[in-house]
Amino acid sequence: MQTRTPTLDLDWQTCERARLERDAAYDGKFLIGVKTTKIYCLPSCRSRTALAKNVVYLPSIEAAKQAGLRACLRCRPG
């Protein structure tokens, strides 16, 4: 049985704005994955802001794990 990975319903600009503003209203709607550190965070995470070129936006924890990322120890998503 295959599991279906959800898709991201938000556009890149919306996610980017929420990330830069650390908007807690978007927590649970998407996750931020950082390619260089291999960590995923909530949009409201207070850790150092990654460069946009190193960021991917993910729809779920499952998608983050499939991408080989681990949870942030600061915001502890999921």
PDB file of N, CA, C and O in Angstrom:
ATOM      1  N   MET A   1       0.830  -1.181   0.000  1.00  0.00           N
ATOM      2  CA  MET A   1       0.000   0.000   0.000  1.00  0.00           C
ATOM      3  C   MET A   1       0.879   1.251   0.000  1.00  0.00           C
ATOM      4  O   MET A   1       1.771   1.391   0.836  1.00  0.00           O
ATOM      5  N   GLN A   2       0.623   2.144  -0.932  1.00  0.00           N
ATOM      6  CA  GLN A   2       1.400   3.374  -1.039  1.00  0.00           C
ATOM      7  C   GLN A   2       0.742   4.486  -0.238  1.00  0.00           C
ATOM      8  O   GLN A   2      -0.482   4.610  -0.209  1.00  0.00           O
ATOM      9  N   THR A   3       1.575   5.296   0.413  1.00  0.00           N
ATOM     10  CA  THR A   3       1.033   6.462   1.103  1.00  0.00           C
ATOM     11  C   THR A   3       1.121   7.656   0.171  1.00  0.00           C
ATOM     12  O   THR A   3       2.079   7.799  -0.589  1.00  0.00           O
ATOM     13  N   ARG A   4       0.129   8.495   0.235  1.00  0.00           N
ATOM     14  CA  ARG A   4       0.077   9.671  -0.626  1.00  0.00           C
ATOM     15  C   ARG A   4       0.657  10.864   0.126  1.00  0.00           C
ATOM     16  O   ARG A   4       0.218  11.181   1.232  1.00  0.00           O
ATOM     17  N   THR A   5       1.634  11.517  -0.471  1.00  0.00           N
ATOM     18  CA  THR A   5       2.226  12.707   0.122  1.00  0.00           C
ATOM     19  C   THR A   5       1.371  13.901  -0.257  1.00  0.00           C
ATOM     20  O   THR A   5       1.098  14.111  -1.439  1.00  0.00           O
ATOM     21  N   PRO A   6       0.937  14.698   0.733  1.00  0.00           N
ATOM     22  CA  PRO A   6       0.119  15.870   0.416  1.00  0.00           C
ATOM     23  C   PRO A   6       0.921  16.908  -0.355  1.00  0.00           C
ATOM     24  O   PRO A   6       2.149  16.952  -0.275  1.00  0.00           O
ATOM     25  N   THR A   7       0.212  17.733  -1.097  1.00  0.00           N
ATOM     26  CA  THR A   7       0.873  18.791  -1.849  1.00  0.00           C
ATOM     27  C   THR A   7       0.737  20.113  -1.109  1.00  0.00           C
ATOM     28  O   THR A   7      -0.151  20.289  -0.274  1.00  0.00           O
ATOM     29  N   LEU A   8       1.613  21.017  -1.425  1.00  0.00           N
ATOM     30  CA  LEU A   8       1.614  22.335  -0.799  1.00  0.00           C
ATOM     31  C   LEU A   8       0.586  23.205  -1.509  1.00  0.00           C
ATOM     32  O   LEU A   8       0.676  23.409  -2.720  1.00  0.00           O
ATOM     33  N   ASP A   9      -0.386  23.718  -0.768  1.00  0.00           N
ATOM     34  CA  ASP A   9      -1.463  24.522  -1.341  1.00  0.00           C
ATOM     35  C   ASP A   9      -1.141  26.011  -1.402  1.00  0.00           C
ATOM     36  O   ASP A   9      -1.931  26.788  -1.940  1.00  0.00           O
ATOM     37  N   LEU A  10      -0.005  26.418  -0.866  1.00  0.00           N
ATOM     38  CA  LEU A  10       0.375  27.830  -0.834  1.00  0.00           C
ATOM     39  C   LEU A  10       1.439  28.117  -1.882  1.00  0.00           C
ATOM     40  O   LEU A  10       2.242  27.246  -2.220  1.00  0.00           O
ATOM     41  N   ASP A  11       1.441  29.342  -2.394  1.00  0.00           N
ATOM     42  CA  ASP A  11       2.458  29.700  -3.383  1.00  0.00           C
ATOM     43  C   ASP A  11       3.762  30.094  -2.680  1.00  0.00           C
ATOM     44  O   ASP A  11       3.778  30.346  -1.475  1.00  0.00           O
ATOM     45  N   TRP A  12       4.839  30.143  -3.441  1.00  0.00           N
ATOM     46  CA  TRP A  12       6.170  30.397  -2.899  1.00  0.00           C
ATOM     47  C   TRP A  12       6.247  31.752  -2.204  1.00  0.00           C
ATOM     48  O   TRP A  12       6.851  31.862  -1.137  1.00  0.00           O
ATOM     49  N   GLN A  13       5.640  32.795  -2.799  1.00  0.00           N
ATOM     50  CA  GLN A  13       5.716  34.136  -2.222  1.00  0.00           C
ATOM     51  C   GLN A  13       5.046  34.180  -0.847  1.00  0.00           C
ATOM     52  O   GLN A  13       5.560  34.825   0.066  1.00  0.00           O
ATOM     53  N   THR A  14       3.917  33.509  -0.692  1.00  0.00           N
ATOM     54  CA  THR A  14       3.222  33.480   0.589  1.00  0.00           C
ATOM     55  C   THR A  14       4.078  32.784   1.641  1.00  0.00           C
ATOM     56  O   THR A  14       4.207  33.265   2.766  1.00  0.00           O
ATOM     57  N   CYS A  15       4.658  31.653   1.267  1.00  0.00           N
ATOM     58  CA  CYS A  15       5.521  30.910   2.194  1.00  0.00           C
ATOM     59  C   CYS A  15       6.751  31.732   2.569  1.00  0.00           C
ATOM     60  O   CYS A  15       7.151  31.764   3.733  1.00  0.00           O
ATOM     61  N   GLU A  16       7.340  32.385   1.599  1.00  0.00           N
ATOM     62  CA  GLU A  16       8.539  33.181   1.842  1.00  0.00           C
ATOM     63  C   GLU A  16       8.229  34.348   2.785  1.00  0.00           C
ATOM     64  O   GLU A  16       9.000  34.626   3.702  1.00  0.00           O
ATOM     65  N   ARG A  17       7.120  35.017   2.564  1.00  0.00           N
ATOM     66  CA  ARG A  17       6.733  36.123   3.434  1.00  0.00           C
ATOM     67  C   ARG A  17       6.490  35.629   4.863  1.00  0.00           C
ATOM     68  O   ARG A  17       6.931  36.262   5.823  1.00  0.00           O
ATOM     69  N   ALA A  18       5.791  34.500   5.004  1.00  0.00           N
ATOM     70  CA  ALA A  18       5.527  33.933   6.333  1.00  0.00           C
ATOM     71  C   ALA A  18       6.827  33.540   7.022  1.00  0.00           C
ATOM     72  O   ALA A  18       6.965  33.720   8.232  1.00  0.00           O
ATOM     73  N   ARG A  19       7.776  33.008   6.266  1.00  0.00           N
ATOM     74  CA  ARG A  19       9.074  32.616   6.827  1.00  0.00           C
ATOM     75  C   ARG A  19       9.844  33.827   7.328  1.00  0.00           C
ATOM     76  O   ARG A  19      10.368  33.813   8.442  1.00  0.00           O
ATOM     77  N   LEU A  20       9.917  34.872   6.517  1.00  0.00           N
ATOM     78  CA  LEU A  20      10.683  36.059   6.883  1.00  0.00           C
ATOM     79  C   LEU A  20      10.034  36.823   8.039  1.00  0.00           C
ATOM     80  O   LEU A  20      10.729  37.449   8.840  1.00  0.00           O
ATOM     81  N   GLU A  21       8.703  36.772   8.127  1.00  0.00           N
ATOM     82  CA  GLU A  21       7.986  37.443   9.217  1.00  0.00           C
ATOM     83  C   GLU A  21       7.822  36.551  10.446  1.00  0.00           C
ATOM     84  O   GLU A  21       7.351  36.994  11.493  1.00  0.00           O
ATOM     85  N   ARG A  22       8.220  35.284  10.300  1.00  0.00           N
ATOM     86  CA  ARG A  22       8.058  34.293  11.380  1.00  0.00           C
ATOM     87  C   ARG A  22       6.609  34.259  11.869  1.00  0.00           C
ATOM     88  O   ARG A  22       6.332  34.326  13.067  1.00  0.00           O
ATOM     89  N   ASP A  23       5.711  34.155  10.916  1.00  0.00           N
ATOM     90  CA  ASP A  23       4.274  34.230  11.166  1.00  0.00           C
ATOM     91  C   ASP A  23       3.735  32.906  11.718  1.00  0.00           C
ATOM     92  O   ASP A  23       3.669  31.911  10.996  1.00  0.00           O
ATOM     93  N   ALA A  24       3.352  32.898  12.989  1.00  0.00           N
ATOM     94  CA  ALA A  24       2.844  31.693  13.641  1.00  0.00           C
ATOM     95  C   ALA A  24       1.499  31.248  13.078  1.00  0.00           C
ATOM     96  O   ALA A  24       1.098  30.104  13.294  1.00  0.00           O
ATOM     97  N   ALA A  25       0.800  32.113  12.369  1.00  0.00           N
ATOM     98  CA  ALA A  25      -0.480  31.748  11.762  1.00  0.00           C
ATOM     99  C   ALA A  25      -0.298  30.660  10.697  1.00  0.00           C
ATOM    100  O   ALA A  25      -1.258  29.968  10.359  1.00  0.00           O
ATOM    101  N   TYR A  26       0.899  30.501  10.175  1.00  0.00           N
ATOM    102  CA  TYR A  26       1.172  29.496   9.148  1.00  0.00           C
ATOM    103  C   TYR A  26       1.725  28.189   9.717  1.00  0.00           C
ATOM    104  O   TYR A  26       1.954  27.240   8.967  1.00  0.00           O
ATOM    105  N   ASP A  27       1.937  28.131  11.010  1.00  0.00           N
ATOM    106  CA  ASP A  27       2.375  26.868  11.625  1.00  0.00           C
ATOM    107  C   ASP A  27       1.307  25.810  11.368  1.00  0.00           C
ATOM    108  O   ASP A  27       0.125  26.050  11.614  1.00  0.00           O
ATOM    109  N   GLY A  28       1.708  24.663  10.884  1.00  0.00           N
ATOM    110  CA  GLY A  28       0.769  23.600  10.568  1.00  0.00           C
ATOM    111  C   GLY A  28       0.298  23.619   9.126  1.00  0.00           C
ATOM    112  O   GLY A  28      -0.289  22.643   8.660  1.00  0.00           O
ATOM    113  N   LYS A  29       0.542  24.713   8.407  1.00  0.00           N
ATOM    114  CA  LYS A  29       0.139  24.799   7.003  1.00  0.00           C
ATOM    115  C   LYS A  29       1.270  24.385   6.071  1.00  0.00           C
ATOM    116  O   LYS A  29       1.028  23.883   4.974  1.00  0.00           O
ATOM    117  N   PHE A  30       2.506  24.599   6.513  1.00  0.00           N
ATOM    118  CA  PHE A  30       3.678  24.145   5.759  1.00  0.00           C
ATOM    119  C   PHE A  30       4.882  24.130   6.682  1.00  0.00           C
ATOM    120  O   PHE A  30       4.845  24.669   7.788  1.00  0.00           O
ATOM    121  N   LEU A  31       5.941  23.509   6.212  1.00  0.00           N
ATOM    122  CA  LEU A  31       7.210  23.457   6.941  1.00  0.00           C
ATOM    123  C   LEU A  31       8.299  24.056   6.068  1.00  0.00           C
ATOM    124  O   LEU A  31       8.191  24.087   4.842  1.00  0.00           O
ATOM    125  N   ILE A  32       9.333  24.523   6.714  1.00  0.00           N
ATOM    126  CA  ILE A  32      10.480  25.080   6.011  1.00  0.00           C
ATOM    127  C   ILE A  32      11.619  24.073   6.108  1.00  0.00           C
ATOM    128  O   ILE A  32      12.020  23.686   7.205  1.00  0.00           O
ATOM    129  N   GLY A  33      12.133  23.657   4.976  1.00  0.00           N
ATOM    130  CA  GLY A  33      13.283  22.765   4.946  1.00  0.00           C
ATOM    131  C   GLY A  33      14.511  23.544   4.510  1.00  0.00           C
ATOM    132  O   GLY A  33      14.452  24.326   3.561  1.00  0.00           O
ATOM    133  N   VAL A  34      15.618  23.333   5.196  1.00  0.00           N
ATOM    134  CA  VAL A  34      16.864  24.008   4.842  1.00  0.00           C
ATOM    135  C   VAL A  34      17.818  22.951   4.284  1.00  0.00           C
ATOM    136  O   VAL A  34      18.239  22.031   4.985  1.00  0.00           O
ATOM    137  N   LYS A  35      18.142  23.112   3.004  1.00  0.00           N
ATOM    138  CA  LYS A  35      18.959  22.108   2.312  1.00  0.00           C
ATOM    139  C   LYS A  35      20.367  21.981   2.889  1.00  0.00           C
ATOM    140  O   LYS A  35      20.911  20.878   2.937  1.00  0.00           O
ATOM    141  N   THR A  36      20.956  23.071   3.321  1.00  0.00           N
ATOM    142  CA  THR A  36      22.350  23.040   3.788  1.00  0.00           C
ATOM    143  C   THR A  36      22.499  22.382   5.157  1.00  0.00           C
ATOM    144  O   THR A  36      23.499  21.712   5.414  1.00  0.00           O
ATOM    145  N   THR A  37      21.522  22.565   6.032  1.00  0.00           N
ATOM    146  CA  THR A  37      21.605  21.986   7.377  1.00  0.00           C
ATOM    147  C   THR A  37      20.810  20.693   7.508  1.00  0.00           C
ATOM    148  O   THR A  37      20.957  19.959   8.485  1.00  0.00           O
ATOM    149  N   LYS A  38      19.962  20.422   6.507  1.00  0.00           N
ATOM    150  CA  LYS A  38      19.105  19.224   6.491  1.00  0.00           C
ATOM    151  C   LYS A  38      18.146  19.194   7.692  1.00  0.00           C
ATOM    152  O   LYS A  38      17.922  18.148   8.302  1.00  0.00           O
ATOM    153  N   ILE A  39      17.588  20.367   8.010  1.00  0.00           N
ATOM    154  CA  ILE A  39      16.660  20.522   9.128  1.00  0.00           C
ATOM    155  C   ILE A  39      15.356  21.104   8.602  1.00  0.00           C
ATOM    156  O   ILE A  39      15.363  21.897   7.660  1.00  0.00           O
ATOM    157  N   TYR A  40      14.237  20.715   9.207  1.00  0.00           N
ATOM    158  CA  TYR A  40      12.963  21.363   8.888  1.00  0.00           C
ATOM    159  C   TYR A  40      12.403  22.031  10.131  1.00  0.00           C
ATOM    160  O   TYR A  40      12.559  21.536  11.247  1.00  0.00           O
ATOM    161  N   CYS A  41      11.739  23.179   9.916  1.00  0.00           N
ATOM    162  CA  CYS A  41      11.228  24.028  11.003  1.00  0.00           C
ATOM    163  C   CYS A  41       9.810  24.482  10.710  1.00  0.00           C
ATOM    164  O   CYS A  41       9.305  24.357   9.595  1.00  0.00           O
ATOM    165  N   LEU A  42       9.188  25.013  11.749  1.00  0.00           N
ATOM    166  CA  LEU A  42       7.913  25.710  11.620  1.00  0.00           C
ATOM    167  C   LEU A  42       8.182  27.121  11.104  1.00  0.00           C
ATOM    168  O   LEU A  42       9.278  27.645  11.304  1.00  0.00           O
ATOM    169  N   PRO A  43       7.209  27.748  10.445  1.00  0.00           N
ATOM    170  CA  PRO A  43       7.405  29.123   9.983  1.00  0.00           C
ATOM    171  C   PRO A  43       7.725  30.103  11.117  1.00  0.00           C
ATOM    172  O   PRO A  43       8.410  31.099  10.882  1.00  0.00           O
ATOM    173  N   SER A  44       7.255  29.850  12.316  1.00  0.00           N
ATOM    174  CA  SER A  44       7.485  30.767  13.435  1.00  0.00           C
ATOM    175  C   SER A  44       8.793  30.514  14.184  1.00  0.00           C
ATOM    176  O   SER A  44       9.066  31.194  15.173  1.00  0.00           O
ATOM    177  N   CYS A  45       9.593  29.573  13.749  1.00  0.00           N
ATOM    178  CA  CYS A  45      10.831  29.225  14.449  1.00  0.00           C
ATOM    179  C   CYS A  45      11.754  30.439  14.569  1.00  0.00           C
ATOM    180  O   CYS A  45      11.914  31.205  13.619  1.00  0.00           O
ATOM    181  N   ARG A  46      12.355  30.604  15.740  1.00  0.00           N
ATOM    182  CA  ARG A  46      13.224  31.741  16.013  1.00  0.00           C
ATOM    183  C   ARG A  46      14.695  31.468  15.700  1.00  0.00           C
ATOM    184  O   ARG A  46      15.558  32.272  16.051  1.00  0.00           O
ATOM    185  N   SER A  47      14.987  30.354  15.050  1.00  0.00           N
ATOM    186  CA  SER A  47      16.379  30.089  14.687  1.00  0.00           C
ATOM    187  C   SER A  47      16.820  31.048  13.579  1.00  0.00           C
ATOM    188  O   SER A  47      16.001  31.748  12.985  1.00  0.00           O
ATOM    189  N   ARG A  48      18.088  31.067  13.322  1.00  0.00           N
ATOM    190  CA  ARG A  48      18.659  31.962  12.312  1.00  0.00           C
ATOM    191  C   ARG A  48      17.967  31.749  10.967  1.00  0.00           C
ATOM    192  O   ARG A  48      17.735  30.612  10.555  1.00  0.00           O
ATOM    193  N   THR A  49      17.644  32.833  10.294  1.00  0.00           N
ATOM    194  CA  THR A  49      16.951  32.764   9.008  1.00  0.00           C
ATOM    195  C   THR A  49      17.914  32.302   7.927  1.00  0.00           C
ATOM    196  O   THR A  49      18.985  32.880   7.743  1.00  0.00           O
ATOM    197  N   ALA A  50      17.520  31.255   7.216  1.00  0.00           N
ATOM    198  CA  ALA A  50      18.346  30.715   6.140  1.00  0.00           C
ATOM    199  C   ALA A  50      18.222  31.567   4.880  1.00  0.00           C
ATOM    200  O   ALA A  50      17.244  32.292   4.698  1.00  0.00           O
ATOM    201  N   LEU A  51      19.207  31.470   4.035  1.00  0.00           N
ATOM    202  CA  LEU A  51      19.147  32.146   2.741  1.00  0.00           C
ATOM    203  C   LEU A  51      18.044  31.512   1.897  1.00  0.00           C
ATOM    204  O   LEU A  51      17.838  30.300   1.946  1.00  0.00           O
ATOM    205  N   ALA A  52      17.348  32.322   1.137  1.00  0.00           N
ATOM    206  CA  ALA A  52      16.237  31.837   0.317  1.00  0.00           C
ATOM    207  C   ALA A  52      16.669  30.728  -0.643  1.00  0.00           C
ATOM    208  O   ALA A  52      15.893  29.812  -0.912  1.00  0.00           O
ATOM    209  N   LYS A  53      17.883  30.798  -1.158  1.00  0.00           N
ATOM    210  CA  LYS A  53      18.349  29.783  -2.107  1.00  0.00           C
ATOM    211  C   LYS A  53      18.521  28.404  -1.457  1.00  0.00           C
ATOM    212  O   LYS A  53      18.584  27.395  -2.159  1.00  0.00           O
ATOM    213  N   ASN A  54      18.596  28.356  -0.127  1.00  0.00           N
ATOM    214  CA  ASN A  54      18.779  27.092   0.588  1.00  0.00           C
ATOM    215  C   ASN A  54      17.481  26.537   1.168  1.00  0.00           C
ATOM    216  O   ASN A  54      17.501  25.516   1.855  1.00  0.00           O
ATOM    217  N   VAL A  55      16.359  27.193   0.900  1.00  0.00           N
ATOM    218  CA  VAL A  55      15.080  26.843   1.522  1.00  0.00           C
ATOM    219  C   VAL A  55      14.160  26.127   0.544  1.00  0.00           C
ATOM    220  O   VAL A  55      14.095  26.471  -0.636  1.00  0.00           O
ATOM    221  N   VAL A  56      13.447  25.122   1.058  1.00  0.00           N
ATOM    222  CA  VAL A  56      12.347  24.483   0.332  1.00  0.00           C
ATOM    223  C   VAL A  56      11.134  24.499   1.254  1.00  0.00           C
ATOM    224  O   VAL A  56      11.272  24.453   2.476  1.00  0.00           O
ATOM    225  N   TYR A  57       9.954  24.563   0.665  1.00  0.00           N
ATOM    226  CA  TYR A  57       8.725  24.561   1.442  1.00  0.00           C
ATOM    227  C   TYR A  57       8.049  23.213   1.273  1.00  0.00           C
ATOM    228  O   TYR A  57       7.874  22.722   0.158  1.00  0.00           O
ATOM    229  N   LEU A  58       7.674  22.629   2.390  1.00  0.00           N
ATOM    230  CA  LEU A  58       7.151  21.266   2.413  1.00  0.00           C
ATOM    231  C   LEU A  58       5.755  21.232   3.022  1.00  0.00           C
ATOM    232  O   LEU A  58       5.458  22.001   3.936  1.00  0.00           O
ATOM    233  N   PRO A  59       4.892  20.341   2.518  1.00  0.00           N
ATOM    234  CA  PRO A  59       3.511  20.286   3.003  1.00  0.00           C
ATOM    235  C   PRO A  59       3.314  19.527   4.308  1.00  0.00           C
ATOM    236  O   PRO A  59       2.311  19.726   4.993  1.00  0.00           O
ATOM    237  N   SER A  60       4.266  18.652   4.663  1.00  0.00           N
ATOM    238  CA  SER A  60       4.048  17.811   5.846  1.00  0.00           C
ATOM    239  C   SER A  60       5.366  17.303   6.419  1.00  0.00           C
ATOM    240  O   SER A  60       6.422  17.407   5.795  1.00  0.00           O
ATOM    241  N   ILE A  61       5.269  16.752   7.624  1.00  0.00           N
ATOM    242  CA  ILE A  61       6.430  16.133   8.256  1.00  0.00           C
ATOM    243  C   ILE A  61       6.876  14.915   7.452  1.00  0.00           C
ATOM    244  O   ILE A  61       8.073  14.658   7.321  1.00  0.00           O
ATOM    245  N   GLU A  62       5.919  14.168   6.915  1.00  0.00           N
ATOM    246  CA  GLU A  62       6.248  13.006   6.087  1.00  0.00           C
ATOM    247  C   GLU A  62       7.092  13.421   4.888  1.00  0.00           C
ATOM    248  O   GLU A  62       8.079  12.762   4.561  1.00  0.00           O
ATOM    249  N   ALA A  63       6.703  14.510   4.234  1.00  0.00           N
ATOM    250  CA  ALA A  63       7.452  14.997   3.070  1.00  0.00           C
ATOM    251  C   ALA A  63       8.858  15.434   3.481  1.00  0.00           C
ATOM    252  O   ALA A  63       9.817  15.213   2.743  1.00  0.00           O
ATOM    253  N   ALA A  64       8.981  16.049   4.649  1.00  0.00           N
ATOM    254  CA  ALA A  64      10.297  16.477   5.137  1.00  0.00           C
ATOM    255  C   ALA A  64      11.188  15.267   5.399  1.00  0.00           C
ATOM    256  O   ALA A  64      12.367  15.270   5.045  1.00  0.00           O
ATOM    257  N   LYS A  65      10.627  14.242   6.014  1.00  0.00           N
ATOM    258  CA  LYS A  65      11.412  13.034   6.293  1.00  0.00           C
ATOM    259  C   LYS A  65      11.805  12.326   5.002  1.00  0.00           C
ATOM    260  O   LYS A  65      12.917  11.811   4.889  1.00  0.00           O
ATOM    261  N   GLN A  66      10.893  12.299   4.025  1.00  0.00           N
ATOM    262  CA  GLN A  66      11.211  11.685   2.729  1.00  0.00           C
ATOM    263  C   GLN A  66      12.340  12.440   2.028  1.00  0.00           C
ATOM    264  O   GLN A  66      13.104  11.857   1.259  1.00  0.00           O
ATOM    265  N   ALA A  67      12.435  13.741   2.301  1.00  0.00           N
ATOM    266  CA  ALA A  67      13.498  14.552   1.708  1.00  0.00           C
ATOM    267  C   ALA A  67      14.809  14.411   2.472  1.00  0.00           C
ATOM    268  O   ALA A  67      15.811  15.021   2.099  1.00  0.00           O
ATOM    269  N   GLY A  68      14.812  13.613   3.538  1.00  0.00           N
ATOM    270  CA  GLY A  68      16.031  13.377   4.293  1.00  0.00           C
ATOM    271  C   GLY A  68      16.327  14.430   5.341  1.00  0.00           C
ATOM    272  O   GLY A  68      17.472  14.573   5.769  1.00  0.00           O
ATOM    273  N   LEU A  69      15.311  15.169   5.761  1.00  0.00           N
ATOM    274  CA  LEU A  69      15.496  16.227   6.749  1.00  0.00           C
ATOM    275  C   LEU A  69      15.115  15.736   8.139  1.00  0.00           C
ATOM    276  O   LEU A  69      14.324  14.804   8.281  1.00  0.00           O
ATOM    277  N   ARG A  70      15.684  16.371   9.167  1.00  0.00           N
ATOM    278  CA  ARG A  70      15.334  16.048  10.551  1.00  0.00           C
ATOM    279  C   ARG A  70      14.711  17.264  11.201  1.00  0.00           C
ATOM    280  O   ARG A  70      14.887  18.389  10.734  1.00  0.00           O
ATOM    281  N   ALA A  71      13.980  17.034  12.282  1.00  0.00           N
ATOM    282  CA  ALA A  71      13.263  18.115  12.959  1.00  0.00           C
ATOM    283  C   ALA A  71      14.206  19.070  13.674  1.00  0.00           C
ATOM    284  O   ALA A  71      15.240  18.658  14.200  1.00  0.00           O
ATOM    285  N   CYS A  72      13.851  20.322  13.689  1.00  0.00           N
ATOM    286  CA  CYS A  72      14.580  21.367  14.395  1.00  0.00           C
ATOM    287  C   CYS A  72      14.483  21.111  15.894  1.00  0.00           C
ATOM    288  O   CYS A  72      13.408  20.783  16.396  1.00  0.00           O
ATOM    289  N   LEU A  73      15.572  21.255  16.599  1.00  0.00           N
ATOM    290  CA  LEU A  73      15.566  21.053  18.045  1.00  0.00           C
ATOM    291  C   LEU A  73      15.085  22.297  18.796  1.00  0.00           C
ATOM    292  O   LEU A  73      14.812  22.238  19.995  1.00  0.00           O
ATOM    293  N   ARG A  74      14.984  23.406  18.095  1.00  0.00           N
ATOM    294  CA  ARG A  74      14.539  24.633  18.732  1.00  0.00           C
ATOM    295  C   ARG A  74      13.003  24.734  18.742  1.00  0.00           C
ATOM    296  O   ARG A  74      12.409  24.968  19.794  1.00  0.00           O
ATOM    297  N   CYS A  75      12.364  24.562  17.588  1.00  0.00           N
ATOM    298  CA  CYS A  75      10.905  24.705  17.526  1.00  0.00           C
ATOM    299  C   CYS A  75      10.179  23.372  17.647  1.00  0.00           C
ATOM    300  O   CYS A  75       8.977  23.354  17.914  1.00  0.00           O
ATOM    301  N   ARG A  76      10.870  22.269  17.461  1.00  0.00           N
ATOM    302  CA  ARG A  76      10.320  20.916  17.601  1.00  0.00           C
ATOM    303  C   ARG A  76       8.992  20.714  16.873  1.00  0.00           C
ATOM    304  O   ARG A  76       7.967  20.478  17.513  1.00  0.00           O
ATOM    305  N   PRO A  77       9.000  20.805  15.526  1.00  0.00           N
ATOM    306  CA  PRO A  77       7.768  20.609  14.769  1.00  0.00           C
ATOM    307  C   PRO A  77       7.265  19.170  14.899  1.00  0.00           C
ATOM    308  O   PRO A  77       8.049  18.220  14.879  1.00  0.00           O
ATOM    309  N   GLY A  78       5.974  19.031  15.031  1.00  0.00           N
ATOM    310  CA  GLY A  78       5.351  17.709  15.081  1.00  0.00           C
ATOM    311  C   GLY A  78       5.556  17.045  16.346  1.00  0.00           C
ATOM    312  O   GLY A  78       5.089  15.923  16.537  1.00  0.00           O
TER     313      GLY A  78
END
